Amino acid sequence: MEQTVERRVVDLIARTQEIPPETIDLDQSIDQVVPSSLGLVNLFFDLEDEFDLDIRNDINKEKTIREIALDIKQLMNKKN
């Protein structure tokens, strides 16, 4: 079964931040979960690898995790 984009984003954040995925709320802003600028940069690189996209210019730290997943879905649709 294919994982949803939201689930993949949450799982990746959980892995990179070494926190349980169930503690991550999709409506949290990304900078609440990944507080350091370096951590955000690294997360965006990991998201690019995970989804095979160039997202750095399309996602900012003021977004929620749900909004980031939506942005990724839109970028994936544009790519296909």
VOMAR-422733 format. One record per atom (N, C-alpha, C): residue number from 0; atom name; y, z negated, x. Coordinates in Angstrom, 2 decimals, padded with zeros to 5 digits. Example, Ala and Ser with C-alpha at 12.3 -4.5 7.8 and 13.67 -1.06 7.14 Angstrom:
BEGIN
[0,"N",[-005.69,-007.80,013.19]]
[0,"CA",[-004.50,-007.80,012.30]]
[0,"C",[-003.30,-007.80,013.20]]
[1,"N",[-002.25,-007.08,012.85]]
[1,"CA",[-001.06,-007.14,013.67]]
[1,"C",[000.03,-007.87,012.90]]
END
This chain:
BEGIN
[0,"N",[-001.18,000.00,000.84]]
[0,"CA",[000.00,000.00,000.00]]
[0,"C",[001.25,000.00,000.89]]
[1,"N",[002.21,000.83,000.53]]
[1,"CA",[003.43,000.96,001.32]]
[1,"C",[004.36,-000.22,001.04]]
[2,"N",[004.89,-000.80,002.12]]
[2,"CA",[005.83,-001.90,001.97]]
[2,"C",[007.18,-001.35,001.53]]
[3,"N",[007.90,-002.14,000.75]]
[3,"CA",[009.23,-001.72,000.36]]
[3,"C",[010.16,-001.83,001.56]]
[4,"N",[011.25,-001.12,001.50]]
[4,"CA",[012.25,-001.20,002.58]]
[4,"C",[012.74,-002.63,002.70]]
[5,"N",[012.99,-003.29,001.57]]
[5,"CA",[013.47,-004.67,001.60]]
[5,"C",[012.49,-005.57,002.35]]
[6,"N",[011.21,-005.42,002.05]]
[6,"CA",[010.19,-006.25,002.69]]
[6,"C",[010.13,-005.97,004.19]]
[7,"N",[010.22,-004.72,004.56]]
[7,"CA",[010.18,-004.36,005.98]]
[7,"C",[011.39,-004.93,006.72]]
[8,"N",[012.56,-004.87,006.08]]
[8,"CA",[013.77,-005.42,006.70]]
[8,"C",[013.63,-006.93,006.86]]
[9,"N",[013.18,-007.61,005.81]]
[9,"CA",[013.00,-009.07,005.88]]
[9,"C",[011.98,-009.43,006.95]]
[10,"N",[010.86,-008.73,006.99]]
[10,"CA",[009.83,-009.01,008.00]]
[10,"C",[010.36,-008.81,009.41]]
[11,"N",[011.14,-007.77,009.61]]
[11,"CA",[011.71,-007.51,010.94]]
[11,"C",[012.70,-008.60,011.32]]
[12,"N",[013.55,-009.01,010.39]]
[12,"CA",[014.50,-010.09,010.67]]
[12,"C",[013.73,-011.37,011.00]]
[13,"N",[012.72,-011.68,010.21]]
[13,"CA",[011.92,-012.89,010.45]]
[13,"C",[011.29,-012.87,011.84]]
[14,"N",[010.73,-011.72,012.22]]
[14,"CA",[010.12,-011.61,013.56]]
[14,"C",[011.15,-011.79,014.66]]
[15,"N",[012.28,-011.09,014.55]]
[15,"CA",[013.26,-011.12,015.63]]
[15,"C",[013.98,-012.46,015.73]]
[16,"N",[014.15,-013.13,014.60]]
[16,"CA",[014.85,-014.42,014.59]]
[16,"C",[013.89,-015.60,014.66]]
[17,"N",[012.59,-015.30,014.64]]
[17,"CA",[011.55,-016.32,014.71]]
[17,"C",[011.71,-017.36,013.61]]
[18,"N",[011.86,-016.86,012.37]]
[18,"CA",[011.97,-017.72,011.20]]
[18,"C",[010.98,-017.22,010.14]]
[19,"N",[010.55,-018.10,009.25]]
[19,"CA",[009.63,-017.66,008.20]]
[19,"C",[010.31,-016.68,007.25]]
[20,"N",[009.64,-015.60,006.88]]
[20,"CA",[010.26,-014.62,006.00]]
[20,"C",[010.64,-015.19,004.64]]
[21,"N",[009.90,-016.20,004.18]]
[21,"CA",[010.20,-016.77,002.87]]
[21,"C",[011.52,-017.54,002.86]]
[22,"N",[012.09,-017.82,004.03]]
[22,"CA",[013.39,-018.51,004.08]]
[22,"C",[014.56,-017.53,004.01]]
[23,"N",[014.26,-016.24,004.01]]
[23,"CA",[015.32,-015.22,004.00]]
[23,"C",[015.56,-014.76,002.57]]
[24,"N",[016.81,-014.87,002.15]]
[24,"CA",[017.24,-014.44,000.81]]
[24,"C",[017.91,-013.08,000.94]]
[25,"N",[017.49,-012.13,000.12]]
[25,"CA",[018.06,-010.78,000.19]]
[25,"C",[019.57,-010.77,-000.05]]
[26,"N",[020.08,-011.78,-000.72]]
[26,"CA",[021.51,-011.81,-001.02]]
[26,"C",[022.34,-012.57,000.01]]
[27,"N",[021.70,-013.02,001.09]]
[27,"CA",[022.44,-013.62,002.20]]
[27,"C",[023.12,-012.52,002.99]]
[28,"N",[024.28,-012.84,003.55]]
[28,"CA",[024.89,-011.86,004.45]]
[28,"C",[024.09,-011.88,005.75]]
[29,"N",[024.02,-010.74,006.39]]
[29,"CA",[023.21,-010.62,007.60]]
[29,"C",[023.69,-011.56,008.69]]
[30,"N",[025.01,-011.82,008.75]]
[30,"CA",[025.49,-012.71,009.82]]
[30,"C",[025.17,-014.17,009.55]]
[31,"N",[024.71,-014.52,008.36]]
[31,"CA",[024.22,-015.87,008.10]]
[31,"C",[022.82,-016.05,008.69]]
[32,"N",[022.07,-014.98,008.71]]
[32,"CA",[020.69,-015.04,009.19]]
[32,"C",[020.62,-014.73,010.68]]
[33,"N",[021.49,-013.84,011.13]]
[33,"CA",[021.56,-013.45,012.55]]
[33,"C",[022.98,-013.77,013.01]]
[34,"N",[023.20,-015.01,013.48]]
[34,"CA",[024.57,-015.46,013.73]]
[34,"C",[025.25,-014.87,014.97]]
[35,"N",[024.51,-014.41,015.94]]
[35,"CA",[025.16,-013.93,017.17]]
[35,"C",[025.38,-012.42,017.13]]
[36,"N",[026.46,-012.00,017.75]]
[36,"CA",[026.77,-010.57,017.82]]
[36,"C",[025.67,-009.81,018.56]]
[37,"N",[025.19,-010.39,019.65]]
[37,"CA",[024.12,-009.75,020.41]]
[37,"C",[022.85,-009.64,019.56]]
[38,"N",[022.57,-010.68,018.80]]
[38,"CA",[021.41,-010.64,017.91]]
[38,"C",[021.52,-009.54,016.87]]
[39,"N",[022.74,-009.33,016.35]]
[39,"CA",[022.96,-008.25,015.38]]
[39,"C",[022.76,-006.89,016.01]]
[40,"N",[023.29,-006.71,017.21]]
[40,"CA",[023.12,-005.43,017.90]]
[40,"C",[021.64,-005.15,018.12]]
[41,"N",[020.93,-006.15,018.60]]
[41,"CA",[019.49,-005.98,018.83]]
[41,"C",[018.74,-005.71,017.53]]
[42,"N",[019.14,-006.40,016.46]]
[42,"CA",[018.50,-006.17,015.17]]
[42,"C",[018.72,-004.73,014.71]]
[43,"N",[019.94,-004.22,014.86]]
[43,"CA",[020.22,-002.85,014.44]]
[43,"C",[019.39,-001.85,015.25]]
[44,"N",[019.21,-002.12,016.56]]
[44,"CA",[018.34,-001.25,017.36]]
[44,"C",[016.91,-001.31,016.83]]
[45,"N",[016.44,-002.52,016.50]]
[45,"CA",[015.09,-002.68,015.97]]
[45,"C",[014.93,-001.98,014.63]]
[46,"N",[015.97,-002.07,013.78]]
[46,"CA",[015.92,-001.37,012.49]]
[46,"C",[015.88,000.14,012.69]]
[47,"N",[016.64,000.62,013.66]]
[47,"CA",[016.61,002.06,013.97]]
[47,"C",[015.21,002.49,014.37]]
[48,"N",[014.57,001.69,015.22]]
[48,"CA",[013.20,002.01,015.65]]
[48,"C",[012.23,001.94,014.47]]
[49,"N",[012.35,000.91,013.67]]
[49,"CA",[011.45,000.70,012.53]]
[49,"C",[011.51,001.86,011.53]]
[50,"N",[012.73,002.35,011.28]]
[50,"CA",[012.91,003.36,010.24]]
[50,"C",[013.21,004.75,010.80]]
[51,"N",[013.24,004.87,012.12]]
[51,"CA",[013.52,006.15,012.78]]
[51,"C",[014.83,006.76,012.26]]
[52,"N",[015.90,005.93,012.31]]
[52,"CA",[017.22,006.33,011.84]]
[52,"C",[018.29,005.93,012.84]]
[53,"N",[019.44,006.55,012.74]]
[53,"CA",[020.62,006.12,013.50]]
[53,"C",[021.52,005.40,012.51]]
[54,"N",[021.51,004.06,012.55]]
[54,"CA",[022.22,003.30,011.53]]
[54,"C",[023.43,002.54,012.05]]
[55,"N",[023.64,002.48,013.33]]
[55,"CA",[024.70,001.62,013.87]]
[55,"C",[026.06,001.87,013.26]]
[56,"N",[026.40,003.10,012.97]]
[56,"CA",[027.72,003.39,012.43]]
[56,"C",[027.79,003.22,010.92]]
[57,"N",[026.66,003.00,010.28]]
[57,"CA",[026.62,002.95,008.82]]
[57,"C",[026.45,001.55,008.25]]
[58,"N",[026.19,000.57,009.09]]
[58,"CA",[025.92,-000.78,008.61]]
[58,"C",[026.82,-001.75,009.37]]
[59,"N",[027.42,-002.67,008.63]]
[59,"CA",[028.25,-003.67,009.28]]
[59,"C",[027.77,-005.07,008.95]]
[60,"N",[028.31,-006.04,009.66]]
[60,"CA",[027.80,-007.41,009.55]]
[60,"C",[028.25,-008.13,008.28]]
[61,"N",[029.14,-007.54,007.50]]
[61,"CA",[029.58,-008.18,006.27]]
[61,"C",[028.64,-007.92,005.10]]
[62,"N",[027.63,-007.14,005.33]]
[62,"CA",[026.72,-006.76,004.25]]
[62,"C",[025.62,-007.80,004.06]]
[63,"N",[025.08,-007.79,002.84]]
[63,"CA",[023.90,-008.62,002.58]]
[63,"C",[022.66,-007.87,003.06]]
[64,"N",[021.57,-008.59,003.14]]
[64,"CA",[020.32,-007.97,003.54]]
[64,"C",[019.91,-006.91,002.51]]
[65,"N",[020.13,-007.21,001.24]]
[65,"CA",[019.82,-006.24,000.18]]
[65,"C",[020.65,-004.96,000.36]]
[66,"N",[021.93,-005.10,000.68]]
[66,"CA",[022.80,-003.93,000.88]]
[66,"C",[022.36,-003.12,002.10]]
[67,"N",[021.93,-003.81,003.14]]
[67,"CA",[021.44,-003.11,004.33]]
[67,"C",[020.19,-002.30,003.97]]
[68,"N",[019.28,-002.91,003.21]]
[68,"CA",[018.07,-002.19,002.78]]
[68,"C",[018.44,-000.97,001.94]]
[69,"N",[019.43,-001.12,001.07]]
[69,"CA",[019.89,000.01,000.25]]
[69,"C",[020.48,001.11,001.13]]
[70,"N",[021.29,000.71,002.12]]
[70,"CA",[021.86,001.70,003.05]]
[70,"C",[020.75,002.45,003.79]]
[71,"N",[019.72,001.73,004.20]]
[71,"CA",[018.60,002.35,004.91]]
[71,"C",[017.90,003.35,003.98]]
[72,"N",[017.68,002.96,002.73]]
[72,"CA",[017.05,003.87,001.76]]
[72,"C",[017.87,005.15,001.62]]
[73,"N",[019.18,005.00,001.51]]
[73,"CA",[020.05,006.17,001.36]]
[73,"C",[020.00,007.06,002.60]]
[74,"N",[020.00,006.45,003.78]]
[74,"CA",[019.90,007.23,005.02]]
[74,"C",[018.56,007.95,005.11]]
[75,"N",[017.50,007.29,004.66]]
[75,"CA",[016.17,007.91,004.67]]
[75,"C",[016.14,009.11,003.72]]
[76,"N",[016.78,008.97,002.57]]
[76,"CA",[016.83,010.08,001.61]]
[76,"C",[017.63,011.26,002.16]]
[77,"N",[018.72,010.97,002.87]]
[77,"CA",[019.52,012.04,003.48]]
[77,"C",[018.71,012.77,004.56]]
[78,"N",[017.91,011.99,005.28]]
[78,"CA",[017.13,012.56,006.38]]
[78,"C",[016.04,013.49,005.85]]
[79,"N",[015.48,013.17,004.70]]
[79,"CA",[014.37,013.96,004.13]]
[79,"C",[014.85,015.06,003.30]]
END
